[in-house]
Amino acid sequence: MKTYFTALCTLLLVSATSFSQIKLPKLLSKNSTSGITENEAGQGIKEALSQGVTNAVLNLNKTDGFFGSEIYKMLLPPDAKKVEITLRKIGMGDQVDKAILSINRGAEDAVAFAKPIFVDAIKEMTLTDALNIVRGNKDAATQYFKQKTTEKLTAAFTPSVKSSLEKVDATKHYTDIITAYNKLPTTFNKINPDLTSFVVGKAVDALFDQVAKEEANIRANPAARATDILKKVFGGK
């Protein structure tokens, strides 16, 4: 089993082009010199996941992690787009801008609550899970996280995001502009000022996107393998 796992770890480092040229009997030879045990491989996968999670959270859990990003910046929910256009026309652009800024600040603050959930998923990972990640697709670790944490992350994020939005006055600013819009005599379809579920969904998506990027970086870039065990399992000097 150990020799087989060593072969799998070696195959992870081989490009799709050269994969077909590899002779499995050679890799499965008892004379293999890679010296990676199952426990080391499992530890390496866990360290890779831990490293990726830490970086993903740090990239978003900072000032302008969302607001300053072209990819993750949150605007008003789609059903509030008409609200934004109307309020800007009547001179309430500053209030709209404050709402957008505070929504992003709320997301930046809330992201920190994701790390313990990811860490728990890493602790629960079995050797079989590690094997599946090694021999799986290039985003196997990210898919593992999605399978293990999405439901828990969403449930735990909801009160955290709600608290964070209130902490940075996002709820107040958004409620203010929605209330102002709902009071206009031309408004017939009232808008629900609840922001939480919208921000939760966007924040979770951003986290998984960041985790995927970190996974790709660790697999492809030797310099990204920050510990000895990562270098041993994934390769690198």
PEVEN-V524583 format. One line per field, one symbol per residue. ss: DSSP state (@ for helix, = for strand, . for the rest). A space follows every 50 residues. Layout:
ss = ???
This chain:
ss = .@@@@@@@@@@@...@@@@....@@@@..........@@@@@@@@@@@@@ @@@@@@@@@@.................@@@@@@@@@@@@...@@@@@@@@ @@@@@@@@@@@@@@@@@@@@@@@...@@@@@@@@@....@@@@@@@@@@@ @@@@@@@@@@@@@@@@@..@@@@@@@@@@@@@@............@@@@@ @@@@@@@@@@@@@@@@@@@@.@@@...@@@@@@@...
